[in-house]
Amino acid sequence: MFVIDSKNNSIKALNKKTFSELGFKERAHLQEWIAGNSEALGEKLLIIQKEFSGFSETNERLDLLALDKNGNIVVIENKLDDSGKDVTWQALKYASYCSTLTKEDIRTIFQSYLDAQSNGGNAIEVLNEFFECADYSEILLNQRMTQRIIFVAANFRKEVTSTVLWLMNFKIQLKCYKATPYELNGQYFLTLDQIIPTKDAQDYVISMANKAQEEFSTEAELKTRHTIRLEFWAALLKEIKGKSILFQSSSPTKDHWLVAGGTNITGLSYQFVITMTNASVLINFGRASTDENKALFDSLISHKREIENKFGSILNWERLDDRKSSRISFALPGVNYFVKDDWQKIIQFLIENINKLEEATRPYLLQLKQLLSNLEFEAVEE
C-alpha cells in the first residue's frame, strides 16, 4: 500500500506490519473493529453476539455471531498473524451448533447482546430495521442449511485455504479475508482483502459449486437407483422361474426396463418397465426401420378387439408417429419400485400380465413375420 504525495507527485510505501509488532490483540482489537464496522467485510452484517458460548454440553465460544441481509447465520472467526491449522474444523463445529438456533433463540441472544451495550436497544425493533420489515413475524431467520462462515486472518495456512476451497464444492458458504496492518509516521492503517473467493470470481465459484453439488447428488441418486433395480429384477426373475415362457434366461439389470425374446422377430420384444409411479408390461416395436415398425403395429392393431378380449382389459396402443418405435402396453399405476413394500404387488402384476399379453398376441406373430417377409421382398424388387 502506498500514500500519494500530490505536492511532490510521488508515492510513499506504507510499512507493512504484523498485529503482534503493533501490540494489537485478537479480541481486544481485531474483533472489536469488525464488530463496530461489519461492512468492512464487504456487506451489511448485523452483529448479534460476541464471544458466543451458548452451546449445550460444551464450553467452546465463537468470536462473532452475525446475521446477513438474507437472515442467514454468519459465524465470524478472527485470527491475528496466523490462521492456525484447525480454524476450519473449529468454525464448522460452530456452524453446526448454530444450525439448530430457532428464531426465538436468535432474538434472545441478540437481546442479551444489546443489553450489554451502553446504548442498549430492543432486539425486535433493531431486527425490523435491519431487514426493512415492519412486521417481525414475517422475518425468516436461519433457514435450513444456510449457515455461513467468514474467516479473518493476516495469513492463511495452505491446509486452511485448500480445505475451504474443497468445502465450497459442497455449497458451504465460506469467505476468507486477509487482514493486513500498516504504519506510517505513527498512523495505523488496515486492509481487509477478500481472497477466497476473490470478488471478481465469486459468482463463478458459487455457480461451479452449485454445479458440482448437483452432479454429486445426481451421481449418488443414480447409484441408488441402479442398486435397487438390480435387487428388484433379481427378485422378479427368481419369482418368474417356471411361471412363464418369457424371461427365463434374462439377467438382472440396472436399467428400468427388462427385455425378453419370445417373438422370434428381431426388434419385436416383450418387456417389463418400472418407474417411481407405475409398472408396465408391453410389446415394443424396435426394429431399425420406422416403416417396418409402423406396419407391424398397424397389422396388430387391426386385431385390437380380439387381442383385448383375450387379454381381458383395454390396452394402451401407441403408434408414436413422431418416433421410430411403437408400443402396446398395460400399466399398474400408483406403485413405486423404490418402496420395497410394493415389490410383491408389482412382481405379481408383471408376471400375470406378461403371460396374458403373450397369449393374446401369440396367434398373430406368424402373420407379422409373413408381413416382414413381404416388405423385405418388395424392397428387393424395388
N, C-alpha and C positions, 0 to 999 in steps of 0.2 A: 504494500500500500504506500502511496506517495502523497505528499502535500504539495499543492500547486502554489508557487510563488509568482503571482501575476506581476508584481512590481519588477522582478528580475527575469521574468519569463523563463522560469525553471521549475523543476520539481525536486523535492527532497524526500528521500525514503524514510518512512517511519521505522522505528526499531521494533522488530518482531520479538515478543517476549513470551515467556510461559506464565501461567497463572501463579505458579509457585514463586517465581522470581519476584513477582509484583506483590506477593503476600495475600493474594485473593484465595478465598476458600470456596468449596463447592456449595455448601448450604448457606453460609452467611452472605455470599456474594452472587455467584452464577445463578443459583436457584432464585434468589430474590430479584435479580434483574429480569429474568424470564417471567416470574410471577407478576412483576409490576408492569411489564410490557410484552405480553404474549405475542403481539403482532410482529415481533422481531423474528418469529418462526414462519413468517410468510402468510399468515392467515389470522382471522379473528378467532381467538380461543377464549373461553370463559374458564378461568381457574376456579375450581370448586373445593380444592383442599391441598394443603402442603403436608408433607411427611405423613401421608395417609397410612394408617396401620389397622384399619377396621376389618381385618380378615379373621375369620374364625380359626382357632387352633394353630395360629402362627403369629409370631411377633415381627414378621417382616414388614417393612414400610417402603412405599414408593415415594419418589421425590415430589412430583407434582401430578395432580389429577385434574383433568380439564374436560370440557365439552366443546365439540366443534359446532358449526352452524347447522349441521345435519342431525344434531342430537346424539352423535356418537361419543362414546367414552374415549378419551385420549390419555394414555399413560406416557408421561414425560420423564425420562431418566437422564440425569446430568452427571457427567464425569469431568474432572478437570483436565489434566495434561495427558491422560491416557484412558482409553475407554475400558481397559481391563478385558480379560478374555471371556468372562462369564456374564457380561451385561445382557446379551440376547436371551439367555436362559432365564435370567432374573426378570427381565421385562415380560417375557412370555408367561411366566408364573403370575405376575401381577395382572396381566390382561385376562388370564383365565379366571383369576379371583373376581375381577371386576365384571366379568360377563354375567354374573348372577345378580348384580345390583338392580333392584327394581326402581321405578320412577320415584317412589316414596323414599327408598334408601338414598337416592341421589339428592333429593330435596333436603333430607335430614343432614346428610354430610355437608352440603353446601351451606345450610343454615348455621351449622356448627362453625364453619369457616368464617362466615360473615360475623358471627357473634364474637369471634376472637379478634376481629379487626377493629380499629379505633372508631371508624365511622359506622360500623355495623351494617344493617340493612335487612330487608325481607327477601328471603330466597325466591319466593314465588314471583314477587314483583321484578326482581332482577332477571329471573329466567324469562318472564314475559317480555321484558325489554330486549334482552339479548336475541331472542328468537322472533322478535317483532310480532308477537301474538298477544291478542287481548284476553284470550281465554286459556288459562293454564291447563285445563282439561284436554285441550287439543294438541298439546305439545307431546311428541313422541321421543322418548329417551332410551338409549342403549338397546336398540332393537336387534335381536338375533345375534349373528356373528359379525358385528360391525366394529368391534373394539380396535383402536389404533394405537400405534407405538411410535414415539419420537425419541431419538437419541441425540444428545448434545455432548460433544467432547472436543478437546483440542486435537486429539489424534485417535484414529480408529485402527485397531489391530486387524490384520488380514483375516483372522478367524472370525472376527465380528462382521466385517463387510461381506465376506463370502457367505456367511450364514444368513445375513439379511437378504442378500440377492436371491439365495435359494428359497427362503421362506416366501418371498414375494411371488414366486411361481404358484403358490397355494392361496393367492388372493388375500394374504395377511397384509394389512396396510401398515407399512413402516416407512420412516424417513430418518435420515442421518444428517445432522448439521455439524459442520466443523466450526468450532469457536476459536477465534484467534485474537489475542490481545496485542495491542501495540502501545508504544510510548514515544512521546516527542516533547521535549522541554517540560517535563513534569506533567504533561497531559496524557490521559489514557484513552485508548480507542478500542472498539470491539467490532469484529466482523462475524456474522453468522451465515455461513455459506451452505446451502443445501447441496450435498454431494451424492446422496442416494435417495431417490433417483434424481438425477440432475433436472433442473426445472425444464430445460429445453426438451428433454426426453421423457418427461413424466407421463404424458398421455400415452406415448408409445409403449413404455414399460408396463403401464397398467393394462393396456389393451392386449399386450403379449401375455401378461399374467392371466387375464381372463381366458384367452385362447388356450393357454397351457392347461388351466384348470378344467376347461370344457373337454379337452382331449383326454385328460386323466379320467374324468367322470365317465365319458363315453366308452373308453377302453375298459374300465372296471365293469361297467354295465354289460358290455358285450361278453366279457369273460364269464360273468354270472349267468347270462342267458345261455351261453354255449354249454356251460356245465349242467344247467337244469335241463336243457334239451337232450343232451346225451343221456342223462338219467331217465328222462321221460320215455324216450324212444326205446331204451333198453327194457324198461318195464312193459311197454306195449308189445315189443317183439317177443318177450317171454310169454305174455298172455295169449298172443295170437297163434302160437305154435299149435298146429293140428286143428285150428278152428277156421282156417281159410286156405284157399289155394294160392292166395297172394301173400307177398312179404315174407315168405318162408326162408328166403336166402338173403334178406336185407340185413344191413348192419346199422347200429345207432349212428346218428349224425348230429353235428352242431347246428345244422340248418333248421328252419321252422317248418320244413316240408320233408316228406319221406316218399320216395318214388318206388313203385313196383312195376314189374313187367306184366305179363298176363294177357296182352292183346295180340301178340305176335305181329304187331305192326310198329315199325320203327318210328319213334317220336310220339306215339299214342300211348299214354300211360295212365294207370290208376295211381292216385296219390292221396296221402294224408297231409293236411295243413293245420297247424296250431298257431294261434296268436294269443295275445293277452285279453282278447274279448270273445273269441269263439274257437270252435274246432270244426273242420270240414273234411268230407270225402269228396273226391272229384275225379273226372276224366279230363286230362289235359291234352289238347291237340297242339303238340310242339314240334311239328316237322319243320324242316328248313324252308319249305315253300309256303308262303302265305296262301296262295291259291289252293294248295292241297289241303291245308288246314280248314279253310272255309268250305271246301267241297265235302270233306268228311263230316264236318259239323252239320252242314245242310242236309246231308243224307241221313244222319242220325236223328235230326230234329223232325224229319218227315215221319218218324215213328214215335213222336213225343207222347201221344196218348197211350200207346201200348206200353212204352217203357215206364211211364209214371204209374200206370195201373199195376204193372208188375212190381215196381219199386214200393208202391203203397203211399207215396207222398208226392207233392209237387216239387220238381227240381228247379234249380236256377240255371237257365240256359243263357250263356253269354258268348255271343258270336265275336264280340270285340273287334268291330270293323276297323278301328284305328290302330290295331296291333297285329302282329304276325300270328299269335296264338289265339285259340278259343278254348272254352272250357264249359263243363257241366258239373254243377256242384250241389251239395246238400249240407247245411251247416247247423250246428248246435250253438246258439248264442248264449251269452252270459256266463261263460266259463273261462278260466284263466289258467294256463299251464304253470304259471308261477306259484299257484296255490295248490299245494300237494293234496289237500282235501278234495280237490276237483279231479284228481287224476283217474280214479276208478270210474267216475261218471264219463269222463272223456274217452277213456280206453274202451269201455263197453259200447259207447256210441259209435266210435270209429270202426270197431270190428264188426258190429252188427250191420252198419250201413254200407261198408265197403263190400260186404258179401251180397247185400241186396242190390247194390249198384252193378256189381259184376254180373249177377244172374239176370238182371233186367236188360243189360246191354249185350250180353254174350251172343244172343241169336242174330245180331246184326253185324258182328265183326267180320264174318266171311263176306258179307255184302260190301263192307268198307274196303276190304282187301282187294276185292274184284274191281271196285271203283278206282283204286290207286293204280292197278294194272292197266286199266283203260286210259287213265290220264297219262301214264308213262308211255303207252303205245302211241297216243295222239301226239305227244311231244316228239317222239322219234319220227313219226310220219311228217311232221312239220319241218 
